[in-house]
Amino acid sequence: MLIDFRNTNTVWASILVETLTRLGLTTAVLCPGSRSTPLTVAFAQHSQVEAIPILDERSAAFFALGLARKSGLPVALVCTSGTAGANFYPAIIEARESRVPLLILTADRPPELRDCHSGQTIDQVKLYGNYPNWQTELAVPSLEISMLRYLRQTLIHAWERSRFPVPGIVHLNCPFRDPLAPIRDPAVTPLKSQFQADDFFAAITPASLHPCPPAPVHPIPYSDWQGCDRGLIIAGLAQPQNPKAYCHAISQLSQALNFPLLAEGLSPLRNYAHLNPYLISTYDLILRNRQLAQQLTPTIVIQIGELPTSKELRTWLDHCQPQRWIIDPSHHNLDALHGKTTHLRIPIEEIGQWITTNKTQNQTVGAGLTDNVVDKTDNLTKPAPIEEQGKTGSQQNPYYLKKWCDAETKLRTSVDQKMAEMPQLFEGKAAWLLSQYLPTGTPLFIANSMPVRDVEFFWAPGNTEIQPWFNRGANGIDGTLSTALGIAHRNQSAVMLTGDLALLHDTNGFLLNNKFIGHLTIILINNNGGGIFEMLPISQFYPPLEEFFATPQSINFAQLCLTYGVEHQLIQTWQQLQQLLNPLPNQGIRVLELPTNRKADAIWRQKYLGQFAINPAI
């Protein structure tokens, strides 16, 4: 513990930092500036905090976002007064929408220096609108013990609000009067002899750190699900802290009900494929066959978290209008289709535990479950063959499940064969190749626009235990590199899959190279522009497409990497890329540039994506 009694500001700031560390804070990202000096000094000198200085505020915010997303714990983000805090805004929006805990500490001038052109002063109160879970302005630092208690309790509340009931942003605006530097002030000496640290911090107890989550609004409608012969589970975007437990819980539900599981590529489900034989990865392609899509119309859908990215899937659901239950613990509305939905605000792991408990008590919890056997080596349920199911109390029809699984088998084989035989540098094959050759458990950050769609289209199921990470809260390309570095920092060697524009939008992230601990390989799909626009209606209109949408930049990435001291290699064959993926280096940043043809790739997708489902043998 370290309380700095040099002056009023150092006392205030060091109590702030000490309180946060006792609550569980381990990392602070600090942007340079004068007004935030007391906070920077306090974080930098605390032995239990990793204080990371980052020049660019936008990059710093996304780096903090990556750190917090990986750990599940709040990260402190500090800046000076003025426009510095405004640069945090994009990451704050993403954190709110994707439920990542961050503590934003914006230093500010005291009230008497506002609205008088004192310099580097803007209105920072409620700077981030409605995006924070909670926001307030702290009092100007004071040495009165009652005010120090106020500071302590406010920070305890801020920590709780950043995590419960849903993780998100807390913004504390922190005014400081001069002197900002730790200049000694004799007036502080009496407090040093009176201050009883053990008693003062005794209010921070383990019980205060973990409030009980709210009870679910609706009971689990298991009997409704159990009696349905055309039921479907759709598992969308997910970045769970415990991916194996998450996948296991969904597998339990799928196998207990004999429901096919449509698994988004931006979740760990496809990478724990051995847990569930009913996993469907080619749903976007399957639903492009309109006749087959009609035959697969569900009666009910259990949606886990947000919907997958697939526009085909969303359009199909919107047309079918099945009864949907959305399982997610947050208070957010996750029904972008405005269908017939009921939100069950509980974690999927809780339903998995419920199934396990009832199974242990020898109760029938789902169709076919009494015919299943338990594999005691990994506590997973092995289903009976599809043809033998549907013959228990609920009389489930195995036809619907078999129809999905047969389509998956045919299309998966077709896609995998097409990808394996493809010699040209088609950008979609990069996603497929990563699913095959990355080391077990690799953290993989996937950039927005075409990379996330290529992962959904082409990522093959396997047992790699790869954890996908992404910024799909607001779906922007800003902060891509910085977030990926935050995920990779002090982690297993990581990979990022990105297009050229997303990387260029955040090249200041390369400034982290000297502070970054670990390794990040960047698979750079360089198609000289925004490939996503080639898939949209605007692609039919030229010249506006190129100049105002695709916006090609014609950057020499080898020279760019040289500027930042980052390794660069130009990839010319798939064999070369494959050899560089496994094993991965242990440290540093590396760019593997894959040059592709944006327009040719768009033509390939338009030609083949629809044909796969119509004729899987192409």
Disulfide bonds with the S-S distance in Angstrom:
none
